[in-house]
Amino acid sequence: MILSKGLWLVGLAIIAAAVWGNSFYSDIGLLYRVIGVIALFSIGLFVLRFTEFGSVAFQTIKQSTTEIRKVVWPNRTETTQTTLIVVGVVIIAALILWGLDSLFSFVMSLILG
């Protein structure tokens, strides 16, 4: 528990140093600052990975990547058919709304003169 809190402090301090260093060393080239921020951010995340929350989060990420591999993605034909159905329904809905708007405008113009 205490080790986990200490690791949180160290990890967040490293990430804060990356943010502070990026603004403090603004006169250095952007490429070098980006490399430094990515390196420090990666080190900070690596340290946070060993906290209690980090280990649970890492296990969840591993499990979700396993579940993503089990997903059956639609093929090109299914995707095209679904897209055409959605486009057709949107066009029909737009025509219905346009018709209702025209009808209400006509009725309102008759009422208001």
N, CA, C and O atoms as CSV, one atom per row, in Angstrom:
chain,resi,resn,atom,element,x,y,z
A,1,MET,N,N,0.829,-1.188,0.000
A,1,MET,CA,C,0.000,0.000,0.000
A,1,MET,C,C,0.873,1.251,0.000
A,1,MET,O,O,0.677,2.145,-0.824
A,2,ILE,N,N,1.814,1.317,0.900
A,2,ILE,CA,C,2.701,2.480,0.960
A,2,ILE,C,C,3.607,2.508,-0.266
A,2,ILE,O,O,3.884,3.573,-0.817
A,3,LEU,N,N,4.067,1.328,-0.692
A,3,LEU,CA,C,4.886,1.254,-1.900
A,3,LEU,C,C,4.100,1.733,-3.107
A,3,LEU,O,O,4.642,2.421,-3.972
A,4,SER,N,N,2.822,1.372,-3.170
A,4,SER,CA,C,1.984,1.793,-4.284
A,4,SER,C,C,1.843,3.310,-4.306
A,4,SER,O,O,1.933,3.925,-5.368
A,5,LYS,N,N,1.623,3.917,-3.145
A,5,LYS,CA,C,1.510,5.382,-3.076
A,5,LYS,C,C,2.822,6.053,-3.447
A,5,LYS,O,O,2.836,7.090,-4.109
A,6,GLY,N,N,3.915,5.457,-3.017
A,6,GLY,CA,C,5.227,6.010,-3.381
A,6,GLY,C,C,5.468,5.935,-4.879
A,6,GLY,O,O,5.990,6.874,-5.481
A,7,LEU,N,N,5.085,4.812,-5.477
A,7,LEU,CA,C,5.235,4.682,-6.924
A,7,LEU,C,C,4.343,5.675,-7.661
A,7,LEU,O,O,4.729,6.205,-8.703
A,8,TRP,N,N,3.139,5.930,-7.117
A,8,TRP,CA,C,2.270,6.945,-7.718
A,8,TRP,C,C,2.954,8.307,-7.699
A,8,TRP,O,O,2.942,9.030,-8.695
A,9,LEU,N,N,3.547,8.652,-6.564
A,9,LEU,CA,C,4.231,9.943,-6.465
A,9,LEU,C,C,5.390,10.035,-7.448
A,9,LEU,O,O,5.565,11.056,-8.113
A,10,VAL,N,N,6.175,8.976,-7.538
A,10,VAL,CA,C,7.320,8.981,-8.452
A,10,VAL,C,C,6.856,9.056,-9.904
A,10,VAL,O,O,7.383,9.846,-10.687
A,11,GLY,N,N,5.875,8.236,-10.262
A,11,GLY,CA,C,5.382,8.228,-11.639
A,11,GLY,C,C,4.771,9.555,-12.051
A,11,GLY,O,O,5.049,10.061,-13.138
A,12,LEU,N,N,3.942,10.118,-11.188
A,12,LEU,CA,C,3.334,11.411,-11.502
A,12,LEU,C,C,4.356,12.531,-11.510
A,12,LEU,O,O,4.224,13.484,-12.278
A,13,ALA,N,N,5.379,12.429,-10.661
A,13,ALA,CA,C,6.437,13.439,-10.672
A,13,ALA,C,C,7.220,13.388,-11.985
A,13,ALA,O,O,7.606,14.431,-12.513
A,14,ILE,N,N,7.453,12.203,-12.508
A,14,ILE,CA,C,8.155,12.074,-13.789
A,14,ILE,C,C,7.309,12.662,-14.916
A,14,ILE,O,O,7.834,13.359,-15.785
A,15,ILE,N,N,6.006,12.389,-14.909
A,15,ILE,CA,C,5.130,12.941,-15.939
A,15,ILE,C,C,5.042,14.455,-15.800
A,15,ILE,O,O,5.048,15.167,-16.804
A,16,ALA,N,N,4.960,14.959,-14.564
A,16,ALA,CA,C,4.939,16.409,-14.350
A,16,ALA,C,C,6.251,17.042,-14.812
A,16,ALA,O,O,6.249,18.150,-15.348
A,17,ALA,N,N,7.365,16.350,-14.608
A,17,ALA,CA,C,8.654,16.861,-15.083
A,17,ALA,C,C,8.683,16.949,-16.601
A,17,ALA,O,O,9.297,17.859,-17.160
A,18,ALA,N,N,8.027,16.013,-17.271
A,18,ALA,CA,C,7.957,16.060,-18.730
A,18,ALA,C,C,7.170,17.282,-19.186
A,18,ALA,O,O,7.573,17.965,-20.127
A,19,VAL,N,N,6.056,17.560,-18.527
A,19,VAL,CA,C,5.242,18.722,-18.896
A,19,VAL,C,C,5.994,20.010,-18.596
A,19,VAL,O,O,6.038,20.914,-19.430
A,20,TRP,N,N,6.587,20.097,-17.405
A,20,TRP,CA,C,7.327,21.294,-17.023
A,20,TRP,C,C,8.533,21.498,-17.933
A,20,TRP,O,O,8.802,22.616,-18.372
A,21,GLY,N,N,9.256,20.419,-18.215
A,21,GLY,CA,C,10.445,20.523,-19.061
A,21,GLY,C,C,10.100,20.969,-20.470
A,21,GLY,O,O,10.886,21.678,-21.099
A,22,ASN,N,N,8.952,20.572,-20.975
A,22,ASN,CA,C,8.551,20.982,-22.314
A,22,ASN,C,C,8.362,22.494,-22.387
A,22,ASN,O,O,8.746,23.119,-23.376
A,23,SER,N,N,7.776,23.085,-21.352
A,23,SER,CA,C,7.577,24.533,-21.389
A,23,SER,C,C,8.846,25.283,-20.989
A,23,SER,O,O,9.103,26.366,-21.515
A,24,PHE,N,N,9.647,24.734,-20.071
A,24,PHE,CA,C,10.858,25.427,-19.623
A,24,PHE,C,C,11.909,25.475,-20.725
A,24,PHE,O,O,12.597,26.483,-20.886
A,25,TYR,N,N,12.035,24.396,-21.476
A,25,TYR,CA,C,13.025,24.334,-22.545
A,25,TYR,C,C,12.391,24.636,-23.905
A,25,TYR,O,O,12.653,23.942,-24.887
A,26,SER,N,N,11.570,25.660,-23.951
A,26,SER,CA,C,10.867,25.986,-25.193
A,26,SER,C,C,11.812,26.506,-26.285
A,26,SER,O,O,11.442,26.523,-27.459
A,27,ASP,N,N,13.023,26.928,-25.914
A,27,ASP,CA,C,13.970,27.419,-26.917
A,27,ASP,C,C,14.670,26.278,-27.657
A,27,ASP,O,O,15.311,26.511,-28.682
A,28,ILE,N,N,14.557,25.057,-27.153
A,28,ILE,CA,C,15.151,23.897,-27.817
A,28,ILE,C,C,14.186,23.434,-28.907
A,28,ILE,O,O,12.980,23.659,-28.803
A,29,GLY,N,N,14.701,22.801,-29.933
A,29,GLY,CA,C,13.888,22.363,-31.062
A,29,GLY,C,C,12.727,21.475,-30.658
A,29,GLY,O,O,12.811,20.718,-29.690
A,30,LEU,N,N,11.644,21.577,-31.411
A,30,LEU,CA,C,10.425,20.842,-31.107
A,30,LEU,C,C,10.650,19.329,-31.131
A,30,LEU,O,O,10.127,18.609,-30.280
A,31,LEU,N,N,11.413,18.854,-32.088
A,31,LEU,CA,C,11.653,17.413,-32.195
A,31,LEU,C,C,12.289,16.860,-30.928
A,31,LEU,O,O,11.877,15.811,-30.431
A,32,TYR,N,N,13.295,17.563,-30.400
A,32,TYR,CA,C,13.984,17.082,-29.199
A,32,TYR,C,C,13.067,17.146,-27.979
A,32,TYR,O,O,13.120,16.272,-27.113
A,33,ARG,N,N,12.228,18.179,-27.909
A,33,ARG,CA,C,11.291,18.268,-26.788
A,33,ARG,C,C,10.250,17.153,-26.859
A,33,ARG,O,O,9.892,16.574,-25.834
A,34,VAL,N,N,9.762,16.849,-28.068
A,34,VAL,CA,C,8.778,15.769,-28.218
A,34,VAL,C,C,9.396,14.430,-27.825
A,34,VAL,O,O,8.767,13.628,-27.135
A,35,ILE,N,N,10.618,14.196,-28.262
A,35,ILE,CA,C,11.311,12.949,-27.894
A,35,ILE,C,C,11.470,12.871,-26.376
A,35,ILE,O,O,11.248,11.815,-25.783
A,36,GLY,N,N,11.851,13.980,-25.747
A,36,GLY,CA,C,12.004,14.001,-24.294
A,36,GLY,C,C,10.697,13.764,-23.564
A,36,GLY,O,O,10.649,13.005,-22.596
A,37,VAL,N,N,9.633,14.412,-24.025
A,37,VAL,CA,C,8.330,14.228,-23.379
A,37,VAL,C,C,7.860,12.794,-23.534
A,37,VAL,O,O,7.371,12.201,-22.572
A,38,ILE,N,N,7.996,12.224,-24.719
A,38,ILE,CA,C,7.574,10.835,-24.928
A,38,ILE,C,C,8.389,9.892,-24.051
A,38,ILE,O,O,7.842,8.958,-23.464
A,39,ALA,N,N,9.699,10.135,-23.960
A,39,ALA,CA,C,10.552,9.270,-23.140
A,39,ALA,C,C,10.164,9.361,-21.667
A,39,ALA,O,O,9.992,8.337,-21.006
A,40,LEU,N,N,10.025,10.592,-21.146
A,40,LEU,CA,C,9.669,10.744,-19.732
A,40,LEU,C,C,8.257,10.231,-19.451
A,40,LEU,O,O,8.016,9.621,-18.410
A,41,PHE,N,N,7.331,10.474,-20.367
A,41,PHE,CA,C,5.972,9.983,-20.193
A,41,PHE,C,C,5.956,8.454,-20.168
A,41,PHE,O,O,5.238,7.853,-19.369
A,42,SER,N,N,6.746,7.827,-21.040
A,42,SER,CA,C,6.823,6.365,-21.065
A,42,SER,C,C,7.414,5.825,-19.770
A,42,SER,O,O,6.936,4.825,-19.233
A,43,ILE,N,N,8.441,6.477,-19.275
A,43,ILE,CA,C,9.050,6.046,-18.009
A,43,ILE,C,C,8.054,6.201,-16.869
A,43,ILE,O,O,7.941,5.324,-16.013
A,44,GLY,N,N,7.328,7.324,-16.858
A,44,GLY,CA,C,6.312,7.544,-15.825
A,44,GLY,C,C,5.225,6.483,-15.868
A,44,GLY,O,O,4.820,5.967,-14.826
A,45,LEU,N,N,4.744,6.148,-17.072
A,45,LEU,CA,C,3.729,5.100,-17.191
A,45,LEU,C,C,4.280,3.736,-16.789
A,45,LEU,O,O,3.564,2.916,-16.215
A,46,PHE,N,N,5.564,3.495,-17.095
A,46,PHE,CA,C,6.185,2.231,-16.703
A,46,PHE,C,C,6.235,2.113,-15.179
A,46,PHE,O,O,5.994,1.039,-14.627
A,47,VAL,N,N,6.547,3.214,-14.506
A,47,VAL,CA,C,6.567,3.195,-13.043
A,47,VAL,C,C,5.149,2.997,-12.497
A,47,VAL,O,O,4.945,2.236,-11.551
A,48,LEU,N,N,4.171,3.687,-13.097
A,48,LEU,CA,C,2.787,3.564,-12.628
A,48,LEU,C,C,2.205,2.176,-12.874
A,48,LEU,O,O,1.241,1.779,-12.218
A,49,ARG,N,N,2.780,1.448,-13.804
A,49,ARG,CA,C,2.304,0.100,-14.106
A,49,ARG,C,C,2.474,-0.834,-12.912
A,49,ARG,O,O,1.754,-1.826,-12.800
A,50,PHE,N,N,3.409,-0.534,-12.024
A,50,PHE,CA,C,3.687,-1.399,-10.882
A,50,PHE,C,C,2.892,-1.023,-9.642
A,50,PHE,O,O,3.091,-1.624,-8.586
A,51,THR,N,N,1.990,-0.038,-9.739
A,51,THR,CA,C,1.097,0.260,-8.622
A,51,THR,C,C,-0.055,-0.749,-8.646
A,51,THR,O,O,-0.211,-1.505,-9.604
A,52,GLU,N,N,-0.859,-0.749,-7.577
A,52,GLU,CA,C,-1.988,-1.683,-7.517
A,52,GLU,C,C,-2.968,-1.398,-8.662
A,52,GLU,O,O,-3.394,-2.310,-9.370
A,53,PHE,N,N,-3.315,-0.129,-8.830
A,53,PHE,CA,C,-4.242,0.250,-9.895
A,53,PHE,C,C,-3.636,-0.032,-11.262
A,53,PHE,O,O,-4.338,-0.475,-12.171
A,54,GLY,N,N,-2.345,0.219,-11.416
A,54,GLY,CA,C,-1.686,-0.001,-12.694
A,54,GLY,C,C,-1.668,-1.459,-13.102
A,54,GLY,O,O,-1.837,-1.778,-14.279
A,55,SER,N,N,-1.465,-2.349,-12.139
A,55,SER,CA,C,-1.452,-3.773,-12.486
A,55,SER,C,C,-2.848,-4.249,-12.881
A,55,SER,O,O,-2.988,-5.073,-13.784
A,56,VAL,N,N,-3.883,-3.735,-12.209
A,56,VAL,CA,C,-5.256,-4.083,-12.588
A,56,VAL,C,C,-5.573,-3.529,-13.975
A,56,VAL,O,O,-6.181,-4.215,-14.797
A,57,ALA,N,N,-5.165,-2.294,-14.232
A,57,ALA,CA,C,-5.403,-1.677,-15.542
A,57,ALA,C,C,-4.672,-2.445,-16.637
A,57,ALA,O,O,-5.217,-2.652,-17.722
A,58,PHE,N,N,-3.442,-2.868,-16.357
A,58,PHE,CA,C,-2.667,-3.618,-17.346
A,58,PHE,C,C,-3.343,-4.955,-17.660
A,58,PHE,O,O,-3.393,-5.366,-18.819
A,59,GLN,N,N,-3.860,-5.630,-16.639
A,59,GLN,CA,C,-4.570,-6.887,-16.861
A,59,GLN,C,C,-5.841,-6.665,-17.671
A,59,GLN,O,O,-6.182,-7.482,-18.526
A,60,THR,N,N,-6.543,-5.566,-17.408
A,60,THR,CA,C,-7.757,-5.253,-18.167
A,60,THR,C,C,-7.426,-4.995,-19.629
A,60,THR,O,O,-8.156,-5.431,-20.519
A,61,ILE,N,N,-6.334,-4.291,-19.879
A,61,ILE,CA,C,-5.920,-4.026,-21.262
A,61,ILE,C,C,-5.562,-5.325,-21.972
A,61,ILE,O,O,-5.921,-5.515,-23.134
A,62,LYS,N,N,-4.859,-6.217,-21.283
A,62,LYS,CA,C,-4.521,-7.507,-21.883
A,62,LYS,C,C,-5.779,-8.310,-22.202
A,62,LYS,O,O,-5.872,-8.918,-23.268
A,63,GLN,N,N,-6.745,-8.317,-21.286
A,63,GLN,CA,C,-7.981,-9.054,-21.516
A,63,GLN,C,C,-8.792,-8.444,-22.652
A,63,GLN,O,O,-9.410,-9.168,-23.431
A,64,SER,N,N,-8.794,-7.109,-22.752
A,64,SER,CA,C,-9.569,-6.477,-23.825
A,64,SER,C,C,-8.942,-6.747,-25.187
A,64,SER,O,O,-9.665,-6.893,-26.173
A,65,THR,N,N,-7.623,-6.817,-25.268
A,65,THR,CA,C,-7.004,-7.148,-26.551
A,65,THR,C,C,-7.326,-8.589,-26.940
A,65,THR,O,O,-7.472,-8.896,-28.123
A,66,THR,N,N,-7.436,-9.467,-25.953
A,66,THR,CA,C,-7.841,-10.845,-26.239
A,66,THR,C,C,-9.270,-10.876,-26.768
A,66,THR,O,O,-9.564,-11.608,-27.713
A,67,GLU,N,N,-10.156,-10.090,-26.171
A,67,GLU,CA,C,-11.549,-10.047,-26.618
A,67,GLU,C,C,-11.668,-9.422,-28.007
A,67,GLU,O,O,-12.523,-9.833,-28.792
A,68,ILE,N,N,-10.832,-8.444,-28.320
A,68,ILE,CA,C,-10.874,-7.813,-29.644
A,68,ILE,C,C,-10.525,-8.835,-30.722
A,68,ILE,O,O,-11.076,-8.789,-31.821
A,69,ARG,N,N,-9.625,-9.745,-30.419
A,69,ARG,CA,C,-9.273,-10.785,-31.391
A,69,ARG,C,C,-10.442,-11.721,-31.671
A,69,ARG,O,O,-10.493,-12.334,-32.737
A,70,LYS,N,N,-11.386,-11.846,-30.731
A,70,LYS,CA,C,-12.527,-12.740,-30.896
A,70,LYS,C,C,-13.657,-12.110,-31.707
A,70,LYS,O,O,-14.580,-12.811,-32.123
A,71,VAL,N,N,-13.598,-10.809,-31.936
A,71,VAL,CA,C,-14.675,-10.120,-32.648
A,71,VAL,C,C,-14.672,-10.546,-34.117
A,71,VAL,O,O,-13.621,-10.624,-34.754
A,72,VAL,N,N,-15.866,-10.819,-34.638
A,72,VAL,CA,C,-16.014,-11.156,-36.053
A,72,VAL,C,C,-16.396,-9.868,-36.769
A,72,VAL,O,O,-17.508,-9.365,-36.607
A,73,TRP,N,N,-15.477,-9.341,-37.555
A,73,TRP,CA,C,-15.706,-8.083,-38.247
A,73,TRP,C,C,-16.455,-8.354,-39.551
A,73,TRP,O,O,-16.247,-9.389,-40.183
A,74,PRO,N,N,-17.334,-7.418,-39.956
A,74,PRO,CA,C,-18.086,-7.635,-41.199
A,74,PRO,C,C,-17.169,-7.565,-42.418
A,74,PRO,O,O,-16.159,-6.861,-42.425
A,75,ASN,N,N,-17.558,-8.323,-43.455
A,75,ASN,CA,C,-16.756,-8.269,-44.679
A,75,ASN,C,C,-17.202,-7.077,-45.516
A,75,ASN,O,O,-18.090,-6.327,-45.110
A,76,ARG,N,N,-16.600,-6.904,-46.664
A,76,ARG,CA,C,-16.856,-5.732,-47.501
A,76,ARG,C,C,-18.312,-5.677,-47.969
A,76,ARG,O,O,-18.910,-4.601,-47.989
A,77,THR,N,N,-18.891,-6.824,-48.346
A,77,THR,CA,C,-20.265,-6.866,-48.834
A,77,THR,C,C,-21.242,-6.444,-47.739
A,77,THR,O,O,-22.137,-5.635,-47.981
A,78,GLU,N,N,-21.069,-6.997,-46.527
A,78,GLU,CA,C,-21.950,-6.634,-45.413
A,78,GLU,C,C,-21.840,-5.157,-45.076
A,78,GLU,O,O,-22.843,-4.504,-44.791
A,79,THR,N,N,-20.618,-4.626,-45.109
A,79,THR,CA,C,-20.419,-3.210,-44.810
A,79,THR,C,C,-21.091,-2.330,-45.852
A,79,THR,O,O,-21.729,-1.335,-45.507
A,80,THR,N,N,-20.953,-2.685,-47.120
A,80,THR,CA,C,-21.574,-1.909,-48.195
A,80,THR,C,C,-23.093,-1.951,-48.082
A,80,THR,O,O,-23.748,-0.917,-48.216
A,81,GLN,N,N,-23.660,-3.125,-47.839
A,81,GLN,CA,C,-25.112,-3.247,-47.717
A,81,GLN,C,C,-25.643,-2.446,-46.534
A,81,GLN,O,O,-26.659,-1.761,-46.655
A,82,THR,N,N,-24.975,-2.525,-45.413
A,82,THR,CA,C,-25.404,-1.787,-44.234
A,82,THR,C,C,-25.318,-0.281,-44.470
A,82,THR,O,O,-26.205,0.469,-44.062
A,83,THR,N,N,-24.251,0.154,-45.128
A,83,THR,CA,C,-24.099,1.575,-45.423
A,83,THR,C,C,-25.215,2.060,-46.334
A,83,THR,O,O,-25.773,3.135,-46.111
A,84,LEU,N,N,-25.549,1.284,-47.356
A,84,LEU,CA,C,-26.626,1.679,-48.269
A,84,LEU,C,C,-27.975,1.717,-47.552
A,84,LEU,O,O,-28.794,2.591,-47.837
A,85,ILE,N,N,-28.217,0.802,-46.646
A,85,ILE,CA,C,-29.463,0.821,-45.870
A,85,ILE,C,C,-29.536,2.082,-45.016
A,85,ILE,O,O,-30.579,2.735,-44.957
A,86,VAL,N,N,-28.444,2.423,-44.361
A,86,VAL,CA,C,-28.427,3.621,-43.518
A,86,VAL,C,C,-28.648,4.869,-44.356
A,86,VAL,O,O,-29.417,5.744,-43.959
A,87,VAL,N,N,-27.987,4.973,-45.518
A,87,VAL,CA,C,-28.156,6.135,-46.390
A,87,VAL,C,C,-29.608,6.221,-46.862
A,87,VAL,O,O,-30.185,7.308,-46.882
A,88,GLY,N,N,-30.200,5.093,-47.238
A,88,GLY,CA,C,-31.597,5.081,-47.672
A,88,GLY,C,C,-32.547,5.534,-46.585
A,88,GLY,O,O,-33.446,6.331,-46.851
A,89,VAL,N,N,-32.371,5.048,-45.372
A,89,VAL,CA,C,-33.234,5.436,-44.257
A,89,VAL,C,C,-33.062,6.921,-43.940
A,89,VAL,O,O,-34.043,7.596,-43.628
A,90,VAL,N,N,-31.852,7.437,-44.013
A,90,VAL,CA,C,-31.623,8.861,-43.762
A,90,VAL,C,C,-32.314,9.703,-44.822
A,90,VAL,O,O,-32.916,10.727,-44.496
A,91,ILE,N,N,-32.240,9.296,-46.077
A,91,ILE,CA,C,-32.908,10.046,-47.150
A,91,ILE,C,C,-34.417,10.026,-46.951
A,91,ILE,O,O,-35.068,11.058,-47.111
A,92,ILE,N,N,-34.988,8.875,-46.606
A,92,ILE,CA,C,-36.427,8.782,-46.370
A,92,ILE,C,C,-36.840,9.662,-45.188
A,92,ILE,O,O,-37.847,10.367,-45.260
A,93,ALA,N,N,-36.074,9.623,-44.115
A,93,ALA,CA,C,-36.380,10.457,-42.949
A,93,ALA,C,C,-36.289,11.937,-43.311
A,93,ALA,O,O,-37.123,12.732,-42.878
A,94,ALA,N,N,-35.284,12.310,-44.100
A,94,ALA,CA,C,-35.150,13.706,-44.518
A,94,ALA,C,C,-36.329,14.144,-45.366
A,94,ALA,O,O,-36.823,15.260,-45.200
A,95,LEU,N,N,-36.795,13.288,-46.276
A,95,LEU,CA,C,-37.949,13.626,-47.102
A,95,LEU,C,C,-39.218,13.763,-46.262
A,95,LEU,O,O,-40.028,14.657,-46.509
A,96,ILE,N,N,-39.397,12.899,-45.284
A,96,ILE,CA,C,-40.561,12.990,-44.397
A,96,ILE,C,C,-40.524,14.299,-43.619
A,96,ILE,O,O,-41.533,14.998,-43.529
A,97,LEU,N,N,-39.364,14.634,-43.057
A,97,LEU,CA,C,-39.246,15.882,-42.294
A,97,LEU,C,C,-39.435,17.102,-43.194
A,97,LEU,O,O,-40.042,18.087,-42.774
A,98,TRP,N,N,-38.925,17.050,-44.419
A,98,TRP,CA,C,-39.106,18.156,-45.362
A,98,TRP,C,C,-40.589,18.313,-45.697
A,98,TRP,O,O,-41.097,19.433,-45.756
A,99,GLY,N,N,-41.275,17.208,-45.912
A,99,GLY,CA,C,-42.704,17.257,-46.201
A,99,GLY,C,C,-43.505,17.826,-45.040
A,99,GLY,O,O,-44.389,18.658,-45.244
A,100,LEU,N,N,-43.203,17.382,-43.821
A,100,LEU,CA,C,-43.901,17.912,-42.655
A,100,LEU,C,C,-43.622,19.395,-42.471
A,100,LEU,O,O,-44.529,20.159,-42.144
A,101,ASP,N,N,-42.381,19.808,-42.678
A,101,ASP,CA,C,-42.023,21.217,-42.556
A,101,ASP,C,C,-42.774,22.046,-43.594
A,101,ASP,O,O,-43.277,23.124,-43.275
A,102,SER,N,N,-42.855,21.561,-44.823
A,102,SER,CA,C,-43.580,22.281,-45.874
A,102,SER,C,C,-45.067,22.361,-45.544
A,102,SER,O,O,-45.693,23.402,-45.742
A,103,LEU,N,N,-45.635,21.264,-45.040
A,103,LEU,CA,C,-47.042,21.247,-44.677
A,103,LEU,C,C,-47.332,22.232,-43.555
A,103,LEU,O,O,-48.284,23.008,-43.633
A,104,PHE,N,N,-46.509,22.199,-42.508
A,104,PHE,CA,C,-46.724,23.121,-41.382
A,104,PHE,C,C,-46.527,24.575,-41.814
A,104,PHE,O,O,-47.258,25.458,-41.363
A,105,SER,N,N,-45.540,24.830,-42.689
A,105,SER,CA,C,-45.339,26.198,-43.184
A,105,SER,C,C,-46.556,26.665,-43.982
A,105,SER,O,O,-46.992,27.807,-43.840
A,106,PHE,N,N,-47.098,25.794,-44.812
A,106,PHE,CA,C,-48.273,26.147,-45.604
A,106,PHE,C,C,-49.480,26.421,-44.697
A,106,PHE,O,O,-50.206,27.393,-44.901
A,107,VAL,N,N,-49.687,25.557,-43.695
A,107,VAL,CA,C,-50.811,25.743,-42.776
A,107,VAL,C,C,-50.637,27.036,-41.976
A,107,VAL,O,O,-51.604,27.768,-41.770
A,108,MET,N,N,-49.432,27.318,-41.532
A,108,MET,CA,C,-49.176,28.538,-40.753
A,108,MET,C,C,-49.370,29.785,-41.620
A,108,MET,O,O,-49.875,30.801,-41.143
A,109,SER,N,N,-48.973,29.710,-42.884
A,109,SER,CA,C,-49.178,30.868,-43.761
A,109,SER,C,C,-50.668,31.102,-44.029
A,109,SER,O,O,-51.092,32.248,-44.179
A,110,LEU,N,N,-51.464,30.033,-44.089
A,110,LEU,CA,C,-52.900,30.189,-44.226
A,110,LEU,C,C,-53.523,30.810,-42.968
A,110,LEU,O,O,-54.410,31.659,-43.058
A,111,ILE,N,N,-53.054,30.382,-41.813
A,111,ILE,CA,C,-53.606,30.879,-40.552
A,111,ILE,C,C,-53.200,32.336,-40.317
A,111,ILE,O,O,-54.034,33.158,-39.936
A,112,LEU,N,N,-51.933,32.655,-40.542
A,112,LEU,CA,C,-51.431,34.000,-40.247
A,112,LEU,C,C,-51.719,34.989,-41.386
A,112,LEU,O,O,-51.622,36.200,-41.192
A,113,GLY,N,N,-52.061,34.491,-42.533
A,113,GLY,CA,C,-52.431,35.380,-43.623
A,113,GLY,C,C,-51.298,35.607,-44.531
A,113,GLY,O,O,-51.431,36.337,-45.513
